[in-house]
Amino acid sequence: MSFEGAPDVIAHVDDKGNVTIWDNQKPITTSMTREQAEASGMEFKTATEDAITRHCGAENSKTYRAAKLWQRKIVVPIVVVFAVLTISLVFYGSRRIVRNLPPTENPKLAGMASITNYGRFVWNAYNGSEFVLTEVKVSISVFDEKGNAIISNRVYRVPAYDFYPQQTKELSTDVGFTLGQDQKWAWLVVGARGRSE
């Protein structure tokens, strides 16, 4: 607390505005409030403002207060908004990353399939998983009339672009062979890649 023509005094203002003056490290209770003291020409400063005024001059003290106000009203909200956007983008990006599905999801991919006369695996697929699929891996085996394996567990990648959950879609891929007379075949989903919906 300072008054023109008098040395600065250390004072404390409580929550109710009552002023206590400190003299030789001893509190002296006054009967005036901060409003009354300011009305009589006394000026109050925080310890930080007082230190800046002593070391930098009164003008820099005002600049300091303006900078702190600017920091509180503009910089802090911008930092908060930036942090929220960063977290949102990280979360969204993590959901868009394509990864291998857990093996427990394989049985949820169902439907009828055939091998065409021009050497393609065609599958009328149903996506019962909770993922948006981008690729499915199927294992195909072909057997002759005696049950001997001609092709055994050959794995093929079947593209499945944006194959959403609970959706039916025709998927196909070239397998490079056709079925001969009396040949039988079997297939199984052995893996899939996709992302969370």
Secondary structure by P-SEA (a helix, b strand, c coil): cccccccbbbbbbcccbbbbbbcccbbbbbcccaaaaaaabbbbbcaaaaaaaacccaaaaaaaaaaaaaaaccaaaaaaaaaaaaaaaaaaaaaabbbbccccccccbbbbbbbcccccccccccccccccccbbbbbbbbbcccccccccbbbbbbbbccccccbbbbbbbbccccccccccccccccccccccc
